[in-house]
Amino acid sequence: MTNEDVDAFRTEARTIAHLIHPHIVRVLDFGVQERIPFLVMDYAPNGTLRQLHPKGSSLALATIVTYVKQVADALQYAHDEKLIHRDIKPENMLVGERNEVFLSDFGIALVAQSSRHQSTQEVIGTVTYMSPEQIQGKPRPASDQYSLSIVVYEWLCGDRPFHGSFTELCTQHMFAPPPPLREKMPTISPDIEYIVMTALAKDPKQRFASIRAFATALEQASRLGPSQPPVSPRQVTSPSEPLPLTVLATPPHRTPELTTEAPPPNLSSQRVEAVGTERPIQPIRRLSRRTVIAGLVGLTLVGGGITWFVIPHSPALGTILYTYHGHSDQVYSVTWSPDGKRIASGSRDNTVQLWNAADGSNLYTYKGHSSAVNLVAWSLDGKRIVSASFDKTVQVWNAADGSNVYTYKGHSDTVWWVAWSPDNKRIASTSNDKTVQVWNAADGSNVYIYKGHSNSVDSVAWSPDGERIASASSDKTVQVWNAADGSNVYTYKGHSDSVFSVAWSPDGKRIASGSGTNDKTVQVWDAADGSNVYTYRGHSDAVNSVVWSPDSKRISSASSDKTVQVWDAVDGAG
């Protein structure tokens, strides 16, 4: 590398090191030694998406959408920071301990681009996913969209659109239309195919206006049933925009009868609008006469982004009362106020939103965090709320008006979990920094730090009497210790994988803990001495959350297998 290259690398590496996002692997250090550039990055324990899904694999559409949303969210953040990845491929998508996706190797792309002496062999691994304009040395944000759509194409049908030598691949990317997906996957939805092909347009101006718009269009098209109108790639709902009005006149378990003024146009026959013309989907359906009559019984009103039912009689069990749409990104945590009148929800959009439990009307939005909010907890007296975030802080604020009381900054990494003591006097918080920190709820002064774990601490629970604390960790243990001074009482080692959740029974007699993908169990054990009572094996994937019923007789467990299972806490019977 020349001196000019070294300076350019350091300047851009410094920019990359400042990228802080839930789906971007952090750069911990960088430099140049003997004119060789290097970067030190976070470690993701579960390999890459290429290892998880080898070449030739076809993935379910729902899985693809999940991956694309995470990668696109990371790329949109990078693009907003004026940075282009340049090397999007499954090998650069890492899998975290909770099976979340992290985009890596901004730096690898940077290192490759920083050298003026690349060989054909050095870039051939990347050219498979490279956009026409990048091949010409003119990358732009839309180049990452093209590369991601090549990945989506491959995931859908198990094959990439172009093959051949370096020269042949470059020529195909620049001039050859990609083979229609329907030739390799006859059952593919025309909507999905059209969205992918739009993102694969040779002219970057003919692609989606942003990587987020591409991901949103793909997600919306994946949800369309055979009787629903298609989604136009330029008429997608941006996460930051209000959701389009949706008319529902029957409970969600029944399908309303819908008619259209004319047959909906085929998505593949529509012309793509100019860049920058994103706008919400306009409803093109109208209710049939039969549905309008039904609506006199269960009328749906829309206001403030919330849809709710006004029903003159008690709704049937399972009927949706309303849906809160205030957040612009994934919602990670939700909690009721002790009096049951309000709900607080924490999101990846960096906010906590407080709303009326009766009708979903927003009361206020707390914007104190600079990154995703992982968990929200209400004090037992209902006066304060505490929120834990990726920004390494725990913030305590007044539930009445959202005014900040103080910010706890004791942790050096992401804070995963937070819990109030039963007497409301102390707070315990867990972090990726391998500690549990106990502090004074009144002023945030640290009481002590528990350092018994050797890996990230994912969950914490107080005993009902406030005398002990149980902490669950990715080191595969649950540790029980004295709340007064942090002295260890015993360590439970029954799990064979990371322990994501721990819960103390309300009667104080037992503890339940849920574990990761390689374990898949909930284990119930004696809180006094850690002896195993029984192991629940009803789930087929990682158990992410465990909670006891108020009477200590039942347990509900939430899993990555897409189920919540409720079972007898006495013997584990489903």
N, C-alpha and C positions, 0 to 999 in steps of 0.2 A: 504494500500500500504506500502511496505517496503521502507526503505531509498534508497535502490538500485532502486526500481521502481520509486520513486519520482525523483531521479537524471536522470533516463532514460527518464521519461516523460518530464522533463524540457528541456533536451537536444534536444529531437525530436520536442517538441512544439516550441522551438526557431527556428528550421529549418522551420517548417510549417508557422510560422509568417512572414518569409521572402519570402514566395511564393507570388509574385505579378504578376497576370495574369488577362486578361479581363474576363475569365470564371472560376475563382476560387474565392470563397467568402473569403474575407480577415479576418485574425485573428487579432483582435484589442488589445487583452490582454489575459494573461494566468497566471495560478498559481496553488498552492495547499493550501487549507485551511482545517485544521483538517484532513489531509491526504486524502482529496477528491480533485481530479484534476478538473480544470475548464478551459474553454476557452470562450472568448467573441468575437463574430463574427459580421460582417455586416448583416443588415436586408434586406431581399428580399421581396418586398411587395405582390407578386402574388402567394405565396405558392410554392408547389412542383409540379413536373411533375406527381407524383402519384395522387395528388389532382386534377390536370387538366385532367388526363386520369386515372380514377379509374380502379381497377382490372377487367379484362374481356374486356377492350377496345382494338379495333384494329385500328391502325393508318395508314394514307396514307404513302406510301413509301417516298414521298418527305419530309413529316414532320419528319419521322424517320431519314432520311439523315441529315436534318438540325440540329436535336438534337445531333446526333452522332458526327458530325463534331466539334461542340462546346465542347462536353464532351471529345472527343479524343484529341483535341488540348490542353485542360487543363491537361489531363493525360500525354500527351507526354512531356509537360513542366515539370510536377512533376517527371516523370521518368528520364528526363535529369538531374534533381536536385537530383537524387538518392533516391527518395521517392516513395513508393507504397501506393496507397489509401487504399486498402484492404476491402472496403465496398461499392462497386458500386451497386446502386439500384435507382429506380425512386424517392424514398423518399429523397435521398441525392442530387437531382438535383433541384435547386431552380430557380424560374422564376422572372426575374427582371422587372422593370417598363416599359421597352421597349420590353418585352417578350423574352429577351435574357436569355440563360441558364447559371447558375452558379453552379459549382460543390462544394459541401460543405462537411463538416464532415470528412475531413482528421483527424481532432482532435478526433472525436467520435471514429473512428476506432482505433486511437492511444490510447485513454483512455481505450478502451476495451482490446487492446492488452497489455497494461501496467500492468493490474491486473493479478495476478497469481491465482485468486480465482473466475474465471468465472463459472457460472452454465450453464447447457444446455439451460435453458430458456433464458439466456442473449444473446446467440448467435443464437438462432433459427431463429430470424428475418433476419439474414445475411446469414445463410447456404443455403438458397434458391438460392443465386447467387454465391456461393463460389466454387472456382476451386478445383480440386482434390489435387493439391500440397499445397494449403492453408489449406485444411482440415488436411493435414499431417504436418502442421506447417512449411512449406517451401515456403512462398509466394515469388513471383518475379514479375517483371513488366508484364509479360504475364498473370499473375493471374487477373489483372484488365481487360485485353482484354477478357478473358473468361467470367468474370462477366458482362461486357458490352454486349457481344454477347447473354447472357441469357436475358438481358433486350430487345435487338433487337428482339429476338425470340418471346418474350411475346408481344411486340408492333405489330409485324407482324400478329400474329394469335389470339391474345387475351388470350393466355394460356401459362403458363410456361412449360418447357419440363419435369420437375420432380416434384413429389408430395409425401407427406407422412410425417412421424414423423422425428425427428432430425436424428435418426440412419438410417432410410430408405433413406432420402435425401443424407446423406453422402455416403451411399453405391451406390446409383444411380450415383452421380457425379463421383465417382471413377471408376465404372465398367460398368454402363449401357449406351449404345449409346442413344443419344437423339432421340425421335421419329421424323421421317422425317417431315419437314414443309409441304410438299405437301399433307400429309395425313390430315392435319388440314386446309390447304389453297391450294386447288387443282390448283388454277390459278397462283400460285407463279412462278416467273421466276426461271429456274434451276440455273442461274448464282447467283441470290441472295441467294438461298438456299445453294448452295455450299460454298459461302463466309461465311455465318453464321456458317455452320457446320465445316468449317476449323478453325474458331476462337474458336469453342467448342471442339477441339481435346483434348483428355485426356492428351497426352504428350505435354507440353508447347513448345517443340522444333518443333512440327508440326503445330503450329499456325503461324500467320503472324509475320514477323520479328519485328514489332513495332505496337503500337496502332494506330499510324498515317497511317501505311500501310493498316490496316484493314478498317479504315474510308475512305481512298481514294479508295480502291477497291470497297467498298459498293457504294460510290458515282458514280464511273465510271460505275458500273454494272447497276445502276438505270437509267442511261442515254441511255443505249443500246436499240435500236429499234429491232423489230423482224428480220430485214434483216442484222443486224450488227453482226460481230463476237464477241464471248464472251470475257470477261476479265479474264485473269489468275490471281489468287490471289497473285502470286509471280512476276507478271509482271505488277505492277501498277506504275503509275507515281507519284513519290513523289513530294509534293509541292515545294521542294527545288531543283528539277531537271528540266532540260529543257523539255518542252512539246514535245511529239512525233510529227513527221511531219504529217500533215493532208492535204490531197489533196482535194480541192474544185474547181470545174470548172464551177459551176453554182451558181447563187444567192441563199442565204440561204432559200428562200421560195420555192425553187424547190428541189426535191430529185435527186441527180445524180444517174445514172444507174451504179451499181457496179457489178463486177463479181469476183469470186475467182478461184484460180487454182484448189482447191479441196474444198468440203464441209467443213466448219469450224468444228473443233473437238468440241464435247460436253464438256462443262466446267466440268460437274460432273465426266467425265471419265479421267480427267487429274490428274497426280500425283503432289502433292505439292512439290516444290523444297526446298532445304535446307535453313535454316534461314540465312538471310543476303544476299540473292541473288536478292534483289529488283532491277529492272531495267525498263526503259520505255517500254511501249508496242511497239512492232515492227509492222508496218503496214503489214497486210497479204492480203490486197485487191489491185487489180490493176484496172485501169480505163478501161471500155469497149471502143471499137473503136468509138462508137457514142459519148461518153463523151470526148474522146481525140479530136475529131473534134470540139466539142463545146468549148473545151479549147483553140482552136486557136482564138476564139473571146474574151473569158474572161479567161485569164491565171492566175493561182494562183502561186505566188512565196513565198518562205519561207526563212526568214533570221533573225537571232538574236532573235528568239522566237516570231516573229510577222508575221502574215499571212495577206497579202493584195492582192487586185485585181489590175491588170494592164489592163485597158480597154480603147480601142482607141476612145470611144465615151462617152458622158455623161451618167453616171449610172442612172438607174431608181430610183425614190424616194424610200427610205427605203433600198437600197442596202448597205450592209456592205462594207466599204472601207478598213478597216483593223481592227484587234483585237490586243490590246497590252497585252502581256503575261509576262511582266517584274516582276510582283509581285509574291510572293510565298504564299500569304494568302489573305483573304478578303480585298477588296478595299473599304474604307469608304468614301472617298471624292475625288472629281475631279474638277479642275478649269482651264479655259482658260486664257492665258495671254491677257492683254488688246488689243494687236495688232493682236491677233488671230493666232500667229505663233507657239506657244508652249502650252503644256498642262502639268499640274502638278497633280499627284495623290498620295494620302496618304493611307497607308495600315496598316492592323494588323501585317504585317511583320516588323513594326517599321521604315519603310523608307518612304521618299517622292521621287518619281521618276519624273524627268523632261524629256519630250520627244517631238520630232518634230511633230507638228500637221498635217503636210502634209503626212508623211509616217509612223509615229510611231517609228522612230529610237530613241533609248535612247541617251540623251545628258549627263546626269549624275544622280547619285543617292545620295540623302542627307541622311546620317545615324546618325544624331545628337541625335535622340531620343532613349530611352531605353525601350519604350513600344509602344503600338499601336498608330497610328496617326489618330485622329478623324476628323480633318478638316484642309483644306489648303485654304489660301486666298492670292490672288495677290494684291499688291498695285496698285493703279489706274495709276501710272506712269510706271508700269511694271518693276521697278528696284529691288524690294524686294518681298520676299514671307514670309508669317507667317504661322506657323503650330502649332496646338494644340494637346496635347497628354494625354494618360493615365498616363504618367510619371509625371504629375502635372505641366509641364512646357509649356510655349509658346516660340517658337524659331523663331527669325527673321534672315533671311539670304539673301545674294545677289543672285538674280535670274540669273545673268550671269554665275557664277561659283560654286554656292552652298556653298561659304565660310560663316561661321557663323558671324553675326554682334553682336548679344548678345542673351542671354537667360533670359526670364522673369520668375522669380520663386516666384511670389507673392501668388499663390494659394496653398492651403493645400490639395487639392484632384484633381481628374480627371478634365481636362479642356475639355469641350464639344464643345465650339463654339468660334469663333474669327471673328472680323469684323473691317476693316479699316474705319476711318472717311472719308467723301467725300473729305476733303482737304489733306488726307494722313498724317496728323500731329499726330493723336492719334489712338490708338487701344483699342477696348473693348473686353474683354474675359469673358466667363461664365464658371461656374464650379459646380461640385458636392458639393463644400463647401458653396453653397447657395449665393454666391456673384457674382456681375459683377464688374470687375476691369477695370478702364480706365487709360491708361498710355501713356507716350510720345513715339511716334513711332521712334523718332530719337535715343533715348538712353535707353528706357525701364524704365525710372523713373516714379513712380506711381503718378498719378494726384489725384485720390480719389477712394474709394471703395464704391459701392452701396450695401447696406445690407437690402433692402426692402423685399426680399423674405424669405419664411420660409422653402423652400425645394430646391432641385437641380435646377439650372438655366440652361435650355437646349438650348436656342437660343437667339440671340440679333440682332437688326437691327438699323442702324442710319437713321434718317430722311434725305431726299435728301439735305436739307440745312445745315445739321450737327448740328442743334440746339437742337434736342431731340434724345433720345434713347428709344427703346421699348425692353423689355426683357420678355421672355416666360419661365415659370417655371412649375415644377411638383407640385407646390402648387395650380395649376389650375387657376392661374392668368397671365395676361399680364400687366406689369407695364410700364407706360410712364413717363419719367423723363427728367429734363433739363440736357443736355450734359455738360454744363459749370460747374455745381456744384453738380449734383446728387440729387437735390431736386425733390420730387415726384410731378407730374402734376395730374395724375389720375391713377386708377387701373381698368382694365377691368376684370370683373368677370363672363363673359357669359358662360364659359366652365364648364363642370361637371367632367372633368378628367384632367390629366397632359397635359400641352400645350407644344408640342414638337418643333413647328416652328412658327416663326413670320416674316412677310415681309412687308416693307413699299412700297406703290405704288410709281413709279418714279415721278409722279406729286405731291407727298407729301400729297394728300388729304385723303387717306384711308390706313388702316392697315388690313392685313389678318393673321389669326392665325389658326393653325391646331392642333387637340387634339387627345388624346389616345383612347384606345379600348372601354372604357365605354361611350365615347362621339361621336367619329367618324365624327365630323363635321369640316368644315372650316367656320370660322365666319369673316365676313367683316364688319368693323366698321369705323366710322368717326374719323380721326386722331386728330381732334381738340378737341373733348370732350368725345370720347369713346362711343358714342351712336351707337347701332347696326344698320347696314344698311340691312343686310340679312344674313341668315345661309344656307350654302350649305351642303346638306345631301346625296350626291351621293355615298359616300364610305360605305363599309360594315365592315371596320376595322380601326384601328388607322391611323391617317394622320401624316406622318413623316416629310414631307417637303412641303413648299408652296413657289411659286415664281410668280412674276408678269411679264407680257410681257413688253418690253421697252416702249410701248405706253400707258400703264396702262389700256388697254381695255380687256385683258384676264388674267386668272389665271390658272396655272397648279399645281395640287396637287398630291403628291406621297403617296401611302398608303400601309399598311401591307396586304391589300386585293389583292396585286400583280398588281394593276393598277396605271397608271398615267392618270388623267382626266384633260382635258382642257375645260374651261368653260368661259362664258361671265362674265367679272368682273362688268358689270353694274347691272345685275339682277340675276346672278347665273345660267343662263340657260345653260344646257349642250350642 
